[in-house]
Amino acid sequence: MTYHLPLEITREDHLWMARSAAVRGLLVTGETLDALFAELPHVTQALYEASQVSGWVFAKDAPDAKLENIVWVFELPHPILQAA
């Protein structure tokens, strides 16, 4: 089963940030969008592994999700679309 999880992307000063309300603790940053997207799999993997060891649910909207079944759905505020 595939799970579509929200990923909110914002820009503050000179830093891009990605967060997801569905994944506790997910915060990925990068000076460019390319850097942010390159870092996303590493941070996601680390959080997933931590959730498995700790026994907490990785994604609240998809309690049985495995990493290979997650598809990120990007949410970009309108002003950021113009800045990118």
mmCIF file as gemmi writes it, N, C-alpha and C atoms, coordinates in Angstrom:
data_model
loop_
_atom_site.group_PDB
_atom_site.id
_atom_site.type_symbol
_atom_site.label_atom_id
_atom_site.label_alt_id
_atom_site.label_comp_id
_atom_site.label_asym_id
_atom_site.label_entity_id
_atom_site.label_seq_id
_atom_site.pdbx_PDB_ins_code
_atom_site.Cartn_x
_atom_site.Cartn_y
_atom_site.Cartn_z
_atom_site.occupancy
_atom_site.B_iso_or_equiv
_atom_site.pdbx_formal_charge
_atom_site.auth_seq_id
_atom_site.auth_asym_id
_atom_site.pdbx_PDB_model_num
ATOM 1 N N . MET Axp A 1 ? 0.835 -1.176 0 1 0 ? 1 A 1
ATOM 2 C CA . MET Axp A 1 ? 0 0 0 1 0 ? 1 A 1
ATOM 3 C C . MET Axp A 1 ? 0.889 1.252 0 1 0 ? 1 A 1
ATOM 4 N N . THR Axp A 2 ? 0.504 2.244 -0.775 1 0 ? 2 A 1
ATOM 5 C CA . THR Axp A 2 ? 1.241 3.501 -0.863 1 0 ? 2 A 1
ATOM 6 C C . THR Axp A 2 ? 0.563 4.541 0.026 1 0 ? 2 A 1
ATOM 7 N N . TYR Axp A 3 ? 1.392 5.29 0.752 1 0 ? 3 A 1
ATOM 8 C CA . TYR Axp A 3 ? 0.892 6.349 1.609 1 0 ? 3 A 1
ATOM 9 C C . TYR Axp A 3 ? 1.402 7.686 1.093 1 0 ? 3 A 1
ATOM 10 N N . HIS Axp A 4 ? 0.493 8.623 0.92 1 0 ? 4 A 1
ATOM 11 C CA . HIS Axp A 4 ? 0.854 9.974 0.479 1 0 ? 4 A 1
ATOM 12 C C . HIS Axp A 4 ? 0.872 10.875 1.714 1 0 ? 4 A 1
ATOM 13 N N . LEU Axp A 5 ? 2.068 11.301 2.1 1 0 ? 5 A 1
ATOM 14 C CA . LEU Axp A 5 ? 2.205 12.14 3.287 1 0 ? 5 A 1
ATOM 15 C C . LEU Axp A 5 ? 2.546 13.567 2.886 1 0 ? 5 A 1
ATOM 16 N N . PRO Axp A 6 ? 1.981 14.548 3.613 1 0 ? 6 A 1
ATOM 17 C CA . PRO Axp A 6 ? 2.251 15.95 3.283 1 0 ? 6 A 1
ATOM 18 C C . PRO Axp A 6 ? 3.655 16.363 3.696 1 0 ? 6 A 1
ATOM 19 N N . LEU Axp A 7 ? 4.277 17.169 2.875 1 0 ? 7 A 1
ATOM 20 C CA . LEU Axp A 7 ? 5.587 17.745 3.177 1 0 ? 7 A 1
ATOM 21 C C . LEU Axp A 7 ? 5.485 19.233 2.879 1 0 ? 7 A 1
ATOM 22 N N . GLU Axp A 8 ? 5.469 20.036 3.93 1 0 ? 8 A 1
ATOM 23 C CA . GLU Axp A 8 ? 5.367 21.481 3.771 1 0 ? 8 A 1
ATOM 24 C C . GLU Axp A 8 ? 6.763 22.068 3.593 1 0 ? 8 A 1
ATOM 25 N N . ILE Axp A 9 ? 6.947 22.801 2.519 1 0 ? 9 A 1
ATOM 26 C CA . ILE Axp A 9 ? 8.238 23.409 2.221 1 0 ? 9 A 1
ATOM 27 C C . ILE Axp A 9 ? 8.099 24.923 2.345 1 0 ? 9 A 1
ATOM 28 N N . THR Axp A 10 ? 8.97 25.497 3.163 1 0 ? 10 A 1
ATOM 29 C CA . THR Axp A 10 ? 8.954 26.945 3.382 1 0 ? 10 A 1
ATOM 30 C C . THR Axp A 10 ? 10.38 27.482 3.239 1 0 ? 10 A 1
ATOM 31 N N . ARG Axp A 11 ? 10.465 28.778 3.17 1 0 ? 11 A 1
ATOM 32 C CA . ARG Axp A 11 ? 11.776 29.427 3.099 1 0 ? 11 A 1
ATOM 33 C C . ARG Axp A 11 ? 11.827 30.518 4.159 1 0 ? 11 A 1
ATOM 34 N N . GLU Axp A 12 ? 12.856 30.468 4.972 1 0 ? 12 A 1
ATOM 35 C CA . GLU Axp A 12 ? 13.071 31.475 6.001 1 0 ? 12 A 1
ATOM 36 C C . GLU Axp A 12 ? 14.479 32.015 5.828 1 0 ? 12 A 1
ATOM 37 N N . ASP Axp A 13 ? 14.569 33.293 5.615 1 0 ? 13 A 1
ATOM 38 C CA . ASP Axp A 13 ? 15.844 33.943 5.313 1 0 ? 13 A 1
ATOM 39 C C . ASP Axp A 13 ? 16.477 33.25 4.104 1 0 ? 13 A 1
ATOM 40 N N . HIS Axp A 14 ? 17.62 32.629 4.266 1 0 ? 14 A 1
ATOM 41 C CA . HIS Axp A 14 ? 18.307 31.979 3.145 1 0 ? 14 A 1
ATOM 42 C C . HIS Axp A 14 ? 18.298 30.457 3.279 1 0 ? 14 A 1
ATOM 43 N N . LEU Axp A 15 ? 17.284 29.928 3.957 1 0 ? 15 A 1
ATOM 44 C CA . LEU Axp A 15 ? 17.249 28.501 4.229 1 0 ? 15 A 1
ATOM 45 C C . LEU Axp A 15 ? 15.891 27.918 3.855 1 0 ? 15 A 1
ATOM 46 N N . TRP Axp A 16 ? 15.911 26.846 3.078 1 0 ? 16 A 1
ATOM 47 C CA . TRP Axp A 16 ? 14.696 26.102 2.766 1 0 ? 16 A 1
ATOM 48 C C . TRP Axp A 16 ? 14.467 25.087 3.879 1 0 ? 16 A 1
ATOM 49 N N . MET Axp A 17 ? 13.187 24.874 4.244 1 0 ? 17 A 1
ATOM 50 C CA . MET Axp A 17 ? 12.841 23.918 5.294 1 0 ? 17 A 1
ATOM 51 C C . MET Axp A 17 ? 11.685 23.049 4.843 1 0 ? 17 A 1
ATOM 52 N N . ALA Axp A 18 ? 11.752 21.788 5.236 1 0 ? 18 A 1
ATOM 53 C CA . ALA Axp A 18 ? 10.661 20.854 4.965 1 0 ? 18 A 1
ATOM 54 C C . ALA Axp A 18 ? 10.235 20.217 6.284 1 0 ? 18 A 1
ATOM 55 N N . ARG Axp A 19 ? 8.932 20.211 6.498 1 0 ? 19 A 1
ATOM 56 C CA . ARG Axp A 19 ? 8.348 19.603 7.694 1 0 ? 19 A 1
ATOM 57 C C . ARG Axp A 19 ? 7.139 18.793 7.257 1 0 ? 19 A 1
ATOM 58 N N . SER Axp A 20 ? 6.774 17.832 8.098 1 0 ? 20 A 1
ATOM 59 C CA . SER Axp A 20 ? 5.553 17.077 7.837 1 0 ? 20 A 1
ATOM 60 C C . SER Axp A 20 ? 4.787 16.929 9.136 1 0 ? 20 A 1
ATOM 61 N N . ALA Axp A 21 ? 3.526 17.306 9.117 1 0 ? 21 A 1
ATOM 62 C CA . ALA Axp A 21 ? 2.672 17.128 10.29 1 0 ? 21 A 1
ATOM 63 C C . ALA Axp A 21 ? 2.425 15.653 10.562 1 0 ? 21 A 1
ATOM 64 N N . ALA Axp A 22 ? 2.654 14.797 9.567 1 0 ? 22 A 1
ATOM 65 C CA . ALA Axp A 22 ? 2.41 13.364 9.721 1 0 ? 22 A 1
ATOM 66 C C . ALA Axp A 22 ? 3.563 12.621 10.371 1 0 ? 22 A 1
ATOM 67 N N . VAL Axp A 23 ? 4.763 13.229 10.379 1 0 ? 23 A 1
ATOM 68 C CA . VAL Axp A 23 ? 5.944 12.542 10.911 1 0 ? 23 A 1
ATOM 69 C C . VAL Axp A 23 ? 6.55 13.39 12.027 1 0 ? 23 A 1
ATOM 70 N N . ARG Axp A 24 ? 6.446 12.889 13.229 1 0 ? 24 A 1
ATOM 71 C CA . ARG Axp A 24 ? 6.956 13.608 14.404 1 0 ? 24 A 1
ATOM 72 C C . ARG Axp A 24 ? 8.469 13.819 14.287 1 0 ? 24 A 1
ATOM 73 N N . GLY Axp A 25 ? 8.887 15.058 14.446 1 0 ? 25 A 1
ATOM 74 C CA . GLY Axp A 25 ? 10.303 15.374 14.456 1 0 ? 25 A 1
ATOM 75 C C . GLY Axp A 25 ? 10.94 15.623 13.103 1 0 ? 25 A 1
ATOM 76 N N . LEU Axp A 26 ? 10.184 15.498 12.022 1 0 ? 26 A 1
ATOM 77 C CA . LEU Axp A 26 ? 10.778 15.682 10.697 1 0 ? 26 A 1
ATOM 78 C C . LEU Axp A 26 ? 11.027 17.161 10.422 1 0 ? 26 A 1
ATOM 79 N N . LEU Axp A 27 ? 12.28 17.499 10.266 1 0 ? 27 A 1
ATOM 80 C CA . LEU Axp A 27 ? 12.691 18.837 9.852 1 0 ? 27 A 1
ATOM 81 C C . LEU Axp A 27 ? 13.949 18.666 9.018 1 0 ? 27 A 1
ATOM 82 N N . VAL Axp A 28 ? 13.851 19.05 7.771 1 0 ? 28 A 1
ATOM 83 C CA . VAL Axp A 28 ? 14.978 18.959 6.849 1 0 ? 28 A 1
ATOM 84 C C . VAL Axp A 28 ? 15.266 20.369 6.362 1 0 ? 28 A 1
ATOM 85 N N . THR Axp A 29 ? 16.542 20.73 6.294 1 0 ? 29 A 1
ATOM 86 C CA . THR Axp A 29 ? 16.907 22.06 5.84 1 0 ? 29 A 1
ATOM 87 C C . THR Axp A 29 ? 17.949 21.979 4.732 1 0 ? 29 A 1
ATOM 88 N N . GLY Axp A 30 ? 18.015 23.044 3.947 1 0 ? 30 A 1
ATOM 89 C CA . GLY Axp A 30 ? 19.013 23.136 2.903 1 0 ? 30 A 1
ATOM 90 C C . GLY Axp A 30 ? 19.102 24.557 2.384 1 0 ? 30 A 1
ATOM 91 N N . GLU Axp A 31 ? 20.285 24.935 1.941 1 0 ? 31 A 1
ATOM 92 C CA . GLU Axp A 31 ? 20.45 26.273 1.382 1 0 ? 31 A 1
ATOM 93 C C . GLU Axp A 31 ? 19.79 26.392 0.015 1 0 ? 31 A 1
ATOM 94 N N . THR Axp A 32 ? 19.622 25.255 -0.664 1 0 ? 32 A 1
ATOM 95 C CA . THR Axp A 32 ? 18.911 25.212 -1.943 1 0 ? 32 A 1
ATOM 96 C C . THR Axp A 32 ? 17.862 24.109 -1.864 1 0 ? 32 A 1
ATOM 97 N N . LEU Axp A 33 ? 16.916 24.14 -2.794 1 0 ? 33 A 1
ATOM 98 C CA . LEU Axp A 33 ? 15.94 23.052 -2.838 1 0 ? 33 A 1
ATOM 99 C C . LEU Axp A 33 ? 16.616 21.725 -3.169 1 0 ? 33 A 1
ATOM 100 N N . ASP Axp A 34 ? 17.617 21.754 -4.045 1 0 ? 34 A 1
ATOM 101 C CA . ASP Axp A 34 ? 18.352 20.525 -4.358 1 0 ? 34 A 1
ATOM 102 C C . ASP Axp A 34 ? 18.996 19.938 -3.11 1 0 ? 34 A 1
ATOM 103 N N . ALA Axp A 35 ? 19.605 20.783 -2.288 1 0 ? 35 A 1
ATOM 104 C CA . ALA Axp A 35 ? 20.238 20.315 -1.054 1 0 ? 35 A 1
ATOM 105 C C . ALA Axp A 35 ? 19.197 19.75 -0.092 1 0 ? 35 A 1
ATOM 106 N N . LEU Axp A 36 ? 18.054 20.419 0.007 1 0 ? 36 A 1
ATOM 107 C CA . LEU Axp A 36 ? 16.979 19.94 0.87 1 0 ? 36 A 1
ATOM 108 C C . LEU Axp A 36 ? 16.505 18.568 0.424 1 0 ? 36 A 1
ATOM 109 N N . PHE Axp A 37 ? 16.25 18.404 -0.872 1 0 ? 37 A 1
ATOM 110 C CA . PHE Axp A 37 ? 15.749 17.126 -1.373 1 0 ? 37 A 1
ATOM 111 C C . PHE Axp A 37 ? 16.801 16.028 -1.299 1 0 ? 37 A 1
ATOM 112 N N . ALA Axp A 38 ? 18.07 16.389 -1.368 1 0 ? 38 A 1
ATOM 113 C CA . ALA Axp A 38 ? 19.138 15.396 -1.222 1 0 ? 38 A 1
ATOM 114 C C . ALA Axp A 38 ? 19.214 14.898 0.218 1 0 ? 38 A 1
ATOM 115 N N . GLU Axp A 39 ? 18.907 15.765 1.159 1 0 ? 39 A 1
ATOM 116 C CA . GLU Axp A 39 ? 18.983 15.412 2.578 1 0 ? 39 A 1
ATOM 117 C C . GLU Axp A 39 ? 17.734 14.685 3.074 1 0 ? 39 A 1
ATOM 118 N N . LEU Axp A 40 ? 16.601 14.893 2.434 1 0 ? 40 A 1
ATOM 119 C CA . LEU Axp A 40 ? 15.326 14.32 2.868 1 0 ? 40 A 1
ATOM 120 C C . LEU Axp A 40 ? 15.377 12.805 3.083 1 0 ? 40 A 1
ATOM 121 N N . PRO Axp A 41 ? 15.919 12.013 2.161 1 0 ? 41 A 1
ATOM 122 C CA . PRO Axp A 41 ? 15.946 10.555 2.4 1 0 ? 41 A 1
ATOM 123 C C . PRO Axp A 41 ? 16.773 10.159 3.626 1 0 ? 41 A 1
ATOM 124 N N . HIS Axp A 42 ? 17.862 10.868 3.887 1 0 ? 42 A 1
ATOM 125 C CA . HIS Axp A 42 ? 18.721 10.541 5.026 1 0 ? 42 A 1
ATOM 126 C C . HIS Axp A 42 ? 18.008 10.815 6.353 1 0 ? 42 A 1
ATOM 127 N N . VAL Axp A 43 ? 17.368 11.958 6.431 1 0 ? 43 A 1
ATOM 128 C CA . VAL Axp A 43 ? 16.654 12.318 7.658 1 0 ? 43 A 1
ATOM 129 C C . VAL Axp A 43 ? 15.458 11.387 7.857 1 0 ? 43 A 1
ATOM 130 N N . THR Axp A 44 ? 14.743 11.108 6.784 1 0 ? 44 A 1
ATOM 131 C CA . THR Axp A 44 ? 13.591 10.212 6.869 1 0 ? 44 A 1
ATOM 132 C C . THR Axp A 44 ? 14.021 8.829 7.337 1 0 ? 44 A 1
ATOM 133 N N . GLN Axp A 45 ? 15.1 8.311 6.789 1 0 ? 45 A 1
ATOM 134 C CA . GLN Axp A 45 ? 15.616 6.991 7.181 1 0 ? 45 A 1
ATOM 135 C C . GLN Axp A 45 ? 15.982 6.975 8.667 1 0 ? 45 A 1
ATOM 136 N N . ALA Axp A 46 ? 16.665 8.005 9.127 1 0 ? 46 A 1
ATOM 137 C CA . ALA Axp A 46 ? 17.064 8.073 10.535 1 0 ? 46 A 1
ATOM 138 C C . ALA Axp A 46 ? 15.849 8.114 11.463 1 0 ? 46 A 1
ATOM 139 N N . LEU Axp A 47 ? 14.849 8.903 11.103 1 0 ? 47 A 1
ATOM 140 C CA . LEU Axp A 47 ? 13.636 8.962 11.926 1 0 ? 47 A 1
ATOM 141 C C . LEU Axp A 47 ? 12.876 7.645 11.9 1 0 ? 47 A 1
ATOM 142 N N . TYR Axp A 48 ? 12.83 7.005 10.74 1 0 ? 48 A 1
ATOM 143 C CA . TYR Axp A 48 ? 12.144 5.724 10.633 1 0 ? 48 A 1
ATOM 144 C C . TYR Axp A 48 ? 12.826 4.687 11.524 1 0 ? 48 A 1
ATOM 145 N N . GLU Axp A 49 ? 14.147 4.618 11.465 1 0 ? 49 A 1
ATOM 146 C CA . GLU Axp A 49 ? 14.885 3.664 12.283 1 0 ? 49 A 1
ATOM 147 C C . GLU Axp A 49 ? 14.701 3.956 13.772 1 0 ? 49 A 1
ATOM 148 N N . ALA Axp A 50 ? 14.704 5.232 14.132 1 0 ? 50 A 1
ATOM 149 C CA . ALA Axp A 50 ? 14.48 5.605 15.533 1 0 ? 50 A 1
ATOM 150 C C . ALA Axp A 50 ? 13.089 5.197 15.991 1 0 ? 50 A 1
ATOM 151 N N . SER Axp A 51 ? 12.102 5.34 15.116 1 0 ? 51 A 1
ATOM 152 C CA . SER Axp A 51 ? 10.737 4.944 15.485 1 0 ? 51 A 1
ATOM 153 C C . SER Axp A 51 ? 10.633 3.439 15.688 1 0 ? 51 A 1
ATOM 154 N N . GLN Axp A 52 ? 11.357 2.671 14.893 1 0 ? 52 A 1
ATOM 155 C CA . GLN Axp A 52 ? 11.332 1.218 15.03 1 0 ? 52 A 1
ATOM 156 C C . GLN Axp A 52 ? 11.967 0.775 16.35 1 0 ? 52 A 1
ATOM 157 N N . VAL Axp A 53 ? 13.072 1.398 16.709 1 0 ? 53 A 1
ATOM 158 C CA . VAL Axp A 53 ? 13.772 1.065 17.954 1 0 ? 53 A 1
ATOM 159 C C . VAL Axp A 53 ? 12.954 1.509 19.172 1 0 ? 53 A 1
ATOM 160 N N . SER Axp A 54 ? 12.35 2.682 19.072 1 0 ? 54 A 1
ATOM 161 C CA . SER Axp A 54 ? 11.621 3.259 20.204 1 0 ? 54 A 1
ATOM 162 C C . SER Axp A 54 ? 10.204 2.729 20.348 1 0 ? 54 A 1
ATOM 163 N N . GLY Axp A 55 ? 9.677 2.153 19.282 1 0 ? 55 A 1
ATOM 164 C CA . GLY Axp A 55 ? 8.321 1.625 19.333 1 0 ? 55 A 1
ATOM 165 C C . GLY Axp A 55 ? 7.228 2.648 19.097 1 0 ? 55 A 1
ATOM 166 N N . TRP Axp A 56 ? 7.601 3.847 18.612 1 0 ? 56 A 1
ATOM 167 C CA . TRP Axp A 56 ? 6.563 4.809 18.302 1 0 ? 56 A 1
ATOM 168 C C . TRP Axp A 56 ? 6.223 4.763 16.813 1 0 ? 56 A 1
ATOM 169 N N . VAL Axp A 57 ? 5.049 5.251 16.499 1 0 ? 57 A 1
ATOM 170 C CA . VAL Axp A 57 ? 4.548 5.22 15.125 1 0 ? 57 A 1
ATOM 171 C C . VAL Axp A 57 ? 5.303 6.256 14.297 1 0 ? 57 A 1
ATOM 172 N N . PHE Axp A 58 ? 5.856 5.832 13.164 1 0 ? 58 A 1
ATOM 173 C CA . PHE Axp A 58 ? 6.613 6.733 12.302 1 0 ? 58 A 1
ATOM 174 C C . PHE Axp A 58 ? 5.726 7.804 11.686 1 0 ? 58 A 1
ATOM 175 N N . ALA Axp A 59 ? 4.616 7.405 11.092 1 0 ? 59 A 1
ATOM 176 C CA . ALA Axp A 59 ? 3.703 8.352 10.435 1 0 ? 59 A 1
ATOM 177 C C . ALA Axp A 59 ? 2.317 8.183 11.032 1 0 ? 59 A 1
ATOM 178 N N . LYS Axp A 60 ? 1.822 9.237 11.661 1 0 ? 60 A 1
ATOM 179 C CA . LYS Axp A 60 ? 0.55 9.115 12.384 1 0 ? 60 A 1
ATOM 180 C C . LYS Axp A 60 ? -0.617 8.769 11.475 1 0 ? 60 A 1
ATOM 181 N N . ASP Axp A 61 ? -0.57 9.164 10.212 1 0 ? 61 A 1
ATOM 182 C CA . ASP Axp A 61 ? -1.664 8.863 9.29 1 0 ? 61 A 1
ATOM 183 C C . ASP Axp A 61 ? -1.471 7.523 8.582 1 0 ? 61 A 1
ATOM 184 N N . ALA Axp A 62 ? -0.334 6.888 8.836 1 0 ? 62 A 1
ATOM 185 C CA . ALA Axp A 62 ? -0.01 5.614 8.19 1 0 ? 62 A 1
ATOM 186 C C . ALA Axp A 62 ? 0.792 4.762 9.167 1 0 ? 62 A 1
ATOM 187 N N . PRO Axp A 63 ? 0.138 4.231 10.202 1 0 ? 63 A 1
ATOM 188 C CA . PRO Axp A 63 ? 0.869 3.556 11.277 1 0 ? 63 A 1
ATOM 189 C C . PRO Axp A 63 ? 1.684 2.333 10.855 1 0 ? 63 A 1
ATOM 190 N N . ASP Axp A 64 ? 1.32 1.691 9.775 1 0 ? 64 A 1
ATOM 191 C CA . ASP Axp A 64 ? 2.06 0.501 9.344 1 0 ? 64 A 1
ATOM 192 C C . ASP Axp A 64 ? 2.939 0.768 8.113 1 0 ? 64 A 1
ATOM 193 N N . ALA Axp A 65 ? 3.189 2.04 7.826 1 0 ? 65 A 1
ATOM 194 C CA . ALA Axp A 65 ? 3.943 2.419 6.621 1 0 ? 65 A 1
ATOM 195 C C . ALA Axp A 65 ? 5.403 2 6.721 1 0 ? 65 A 1
ATOM 196 N N . LYS Axp A 66 ? 5.917 1.532 5.626 1 0 ? 66 A 1
ATOM 197 C CA . LYS Axp A 66 ? 7.341 1.268 5.453 1 0 ? 66 A 1
ATOM 198 C C . LYS Axp A 66 ? 7.876 2.391 4.552 1 0 ? 66 A 1
ATOM 199 N N . LEU Axp A 67 ? 9.157 2.677 4.658 1 0 ? 67 A 1
ATOM 200 C CA . LEU Axp A 67 ? 9.716 3.784 3.867 1 0 ? 67 A 1
ATOM 201 C C . LEU Axp A 67 ? 9.472 3.633 2.372 1 0 ? 67 A 1
ATOM 202 N N . GLU Axp A 68 ? 9.563 2.43 1.872 1 0 ? 68 A 1
ATOM 203 C CA . GLU Axp A 68 ? 9.379 2.226 0.435 1 0 ? 68 A 1
ATOM 204 C C . GLU Axp A 68 ? 7.946 2.459 -0.016 1 0 ? 68 A 1
ATOM 205 N N . ASN Axp A 69 ? 7.022 2.615 0.941 1 0 ? 69 A 1
ATOM 206 C CA . ASN Axp A 69 ? 5.623 2.835 0.593 1 0 ? 69 A 1
ATOM 207 C C . ASN Axp A 69 ? 5.191 4.29 0.762 1 0 ? 69 A 1
ATOM 208 N N . ILE Axp A 70 ? 6.139 5.169 1.072 1 0 ? 70 A 1
ATOM 209 C CA . ILE Axp A 70 ? 5.8 6.574 1.31 1 0 ? 70 A 1
ATOM 210 C C . ILE Axp A 70 ? 6.1 7.42 0.084 1 0 ? 70 A 1
ATOM 211 N N . VAL Axp A 71 ? 5.125 8.223 -0.284 1 0 ? 71 A 1
ATOM 212 C CA . VAL Axp A 71 ? 5.272 9.205 -1.349 1 0 ? 71 A 1
ATOM 213 C C . VAL Axp A 71 ? 4.991 10.561 -0.706 1 0 ? 71 A 1
ATOM 214 N N . TRP Axp A 72 ? 5.94 11.484 -0.832 1 0 ? 72 A 1
ATOM 215 C CA . TRP Axp A 72 ? 5.764 12.815 -0.264 1 0 ? 72 A 1
ATOM 216 C C . TRP Axp A 72 ? 4.931 13.672 -1.213 1 0 ? 72 A 1
ATOM 217 N N . VAL Axp A 73 ? 3.972 14.381 -0.663 1 0 ? 73 A 1
ATOM 218 C CA . VAL Axp A 73 ? 3.14 15.321 -1.405 1 0 ? 73 A 1
ATOM 219 C C . VAL Axp A 73 ? 3.572 16.71 -0.957 1 0 ? 73 A 1
ATOM 220 N N . PHE Axp A 74 ? 4.187 17.455 -1.869 1 0 ? 74 A 1
ATOM 221 C CA . PHE Axp A 74 ? 4.743 18.755 -1.525 1 0 ? 74 A 1
ATOM 222 C C . PHE Axp A 74 ? 3.669 19.817 -1.452 1 0 ? 74 A 1
ATOM 223 N N . GLU Axp A 75 ? 3.762 20.632 -0.403 1 0 ? 75 A 1
ATOM 224 C CA . GLU Axp A 75 ? 2.877 21.776 -0.218 1 0 ? 75 A 1
ATOM 225 C C . GLU Axp A 75 ? 3.75 23.017 -0.202 1 0 ? 75 A 1
ATOM 226 N N . LEU Axp A 76 ? 3.582 23.856 -1.198 1 0 ? 76 A 1
ATOM 227 C CA . LEU Axp A 76 ? 4.368 25.086 -1.293 1 0 ? 76 A 1
ATOM 228 C C . LEU Axp A 76 ? 3.45 26.287 -1.171 1 0 ? 76 A 1
ATOM 229 N N . PRO Axp A 77 ? 3.695 27.151 -0.181 1 0 ? 77 A 1
ATOM 230 C CA . PRO Axp A 77 ? 2.904 28.385 -0.107 1 0 ? 77 A 1
ATOM 231 C C . PRO Axp A 77 ? 3.094 29.204 -1.379 1 0 ? 77 A 1
ATOM 232 N N . HIS Axp A 78 ? 2.071 29.883 -1.82 1 0 ? 78 A 1
ATOM 233 C CA . HIS Axp A 78 ? 2.069 30.628 -3.073 1 0 ? 78 A 1
ATOM 234 C C . HIS Axp A 78 ? 3.259 31.574 -3.244 1 0 ? 78 A 1
ATOM 235 N N . PRO Axp A 79 ? 3.62 32.413 -2.261 1 0 ? 79 A 1
ATOM 236 C CA . PRO Axp A 79 ? 4.758 33.329 -2.458 1 0 ? 79 A 1
ATOM 237 C C . PRO Axp A 79 ? 6.076 32.586 -2.718 1 0 ? 79 A 1
ATOM 238 N N . ILE Axp A 80 ? 6.227 31.417 -2.158 1 0 ? 80 A 1
ATOM 239 C CA . ILE Axp A 80 ? 7.464 30.656 -2.376 1 0 ? 80 A 1
ATOM 240 C C . ILE Axp A 80 ? 7.535 30.165 -3.804 1 0 ? 80 A 1
ATOM 241 N N . LEU Axp A 81 ? 6.419 29.806 -4.367 1 0 ? 81 A 1
ATOM 242 C CA . LEU Axp A 81 ? 6.42 29.364 -5.759 1 0 ? 81 A 1
ATOM 243 C C . LEU Axp A 81 ? 6.974 30.454 -6.657 1 0 ? 81 A 1
ATOM 244 N N . GLN Axp A 82 ? 6.653 31.689 -6.363 1 0 ? 82 A 1
ATOM 245 C CA . GLN Axp A 82 ? 7.144 32.8 -7.169 1 0 ? 82 A 1
ATOM 246 C C . GLN Axp A 82 ? 8.636 33.038 -6.941 1 0 ? 82 A 1
ATOM 247 N N . ALA Axp A 83 ? 9.137 32.759 -5.721 1 0 ? 83 A 1
ATOM 248 C CA . ALA Axp A 83 ? 10.536 33.001 -5.386 1 0 ? 83 A 1
ATOM 249 C C . ALA Axp A 83 ? 11.445 31.91 -5.953 1 0 ? 83 A 1
ATOM 250 N N . ALA Axp A 84 ? 10.918 30.729 -6.132 1 0 ? 84 A 1
ATOM 251 C CA . ALA Axp A 84 ? 11.724 29.611 -6.615 1 0 ? 84 A 1
ATOM 252 C C . ALA Axp A 84 ? 11.965 29.804 -8.074 1 0 ? 84 A 1
